[in-house]
Amino acid sequence: MSGNNLTKPDSTRWTIIKLLQWAASYLKSHDIDSPRATGEILLAHALKLERIELYLNFDQPLRGDELKAFKSLIKRRIGREPVAYILGLKEFWSLDLEVTRDVLIPRPETECLVEAALELLSKYSPSPARRILDLGTGSGAIVLALASQQPQHTYLASDLSVPALEAARRNARRHDLCDIIQFFAADWLTALRPEKSAFDMIVSNPPYIPSRVLQSLQPEINRYEPIAALDGEEDGLECFRKILKSVHHGLKPGGDLLLEIGHDQQDAVHRIAFECGYYDDFSCTKDYSGHDRVVYMRRKG
Ligand code: GLN
């Protein structure tokens, strides 16, 4: 390459290394988390390279169109758009999932719900195939993680949002799981009408943030993520009330229910469940940060 004018020393020319240095300090000056890593992820995306390939091509200069593409990604991040929406992808349970602004970005703590569900499923006898429902599936993260690990069962997943269901279906196609997951549009109550009933397990990560807290969340969340997937109304517990009032219609006697909750909601959700009178065997597991995150209960036999 030496002698080639692309590599001619030229301080005005943007190379990968220079751009990464610039991006890290620019993102940092705008208080963006992990500025160096963010710059790398966005540059790799703009150049359609793997992140590691940036390191192998530090001195490569950028074409005008590449520079323009990268700058527009940086501008979106400075505007607080989450990296997952900029890339259109988020990894969950080692699955690459398409995420659009119609769906909540899957969170690492939701993997605890998947773990708890898989642990229960591993105790079921291998046949017959069980019926499992994911209520309010969003991107499909939970149901796809379960189906990818335990493909012998039958899965249903509901969401009120049709664009969210479309994203979830695309994710199922992407991971070749369409044949074992049926998606349908429904709210909490109609998802559990008797004709859809008799589930061995129901899982859900419903909206659980109190409305007044939503305003105080980071702009990444409250400006960009679908409010309907986060807003648990006045005290954050409204969806739990709706789910617990009706979910027993859909669960087989002895069936398992797993719900993701906010870190301070265990007692309240337990109380709601207890007052309904249909559930027992209540327990709660913590997430990797030590916060209460997943509640379990069983439909009384
Ligand atoms: N865990 C999400 C957050 O803190 C909230 C998810 C939800 O409401 N189900 O942003």
Boltz pocket constraint, residues with backbone or C-beta under 6 A from the ligand:
constraints:
  - pocket:
      binder: B
      contacts: [[A, 107], [A, 205], [A, 206], [A, 207], [A, 208], [A, 209], [A, 221], [A, 229], [A, 230], [A, 231], [A, 260]]
      max_distance: 6.0
